[in-house]
Amino acid sequence: MSKIVVVDPGHGLPDPGAVGNGLQEHERAFALAKLVRDVLTRHGVTVLFTRNNERSLSSASNLKTNKNEDLSTRQRFSNSKATDFFLSLHMNAADNPSANGYETLCYSQNGQIEALHASVKVFLQKYGLKDRGIKIRTNLAVLKVKAKAALLECFFITNPKEAALMKDAAFLLEFAEAIGQGVLKAIGIAYVPVNKPVTKPKEEVKLKIDDANKVIRILQDRWNASTDANEKKEIGRLADEVRVAAGMKKVNG
């Protein structure tokens, strides 16, 4: 039977989440969630989203009521499934734009949470991002689900350097692979790297010497027939280009 992972893109309009450097948390979380889904489904995992568009899961007009109803709906959704792992994706924010790093929040820590955090750490440390560690947060409503759950605060959206990474499509693709790898380890599935085409060194195509000599003889006849010094010079240059293409030495300069 296929493993089930519920992926929870944080927030949703009218609550955009953290905002900074031209980015909104709800949108970046959803973009990243779709990439993580691709990694997991590639390994035969059934992935369910708590929200499938930019909107929250509540229709309440009052923002506080909307947020509370939204979180409750996410909990009920996960609990209504045979969820093996619940992953909530978020971005952090701070008044100080130099605040930086990533962290994993959980209701209780165990090997599954550690596997996810370790995979993220291995990838992000290449970019010099600060590891803020694994933190217990029993007050977070979204983590109060039956399945083992983790909330990734991926970056600080208010940090210019980290915001730039969140805008980089190639980076997000690789980051999603790292997150997916961690989730797979947490649920006991071996990670298989995506197949990348092997780029072979481009072979230099050389003109065959016999063919080169034929062209050179034609150019030589034109050179002999010409009475214009500039034309003779140009013909000589072309002949040398043909020689070089065939691996021979230049004779004109």
Order of alpha helices (4+ residues) and beta strands (2+ residues): beta-beta-beta-alpha-beta-alpha-beta-beta-alpha-beta-beta-alpha-alpha-alpha-alpha
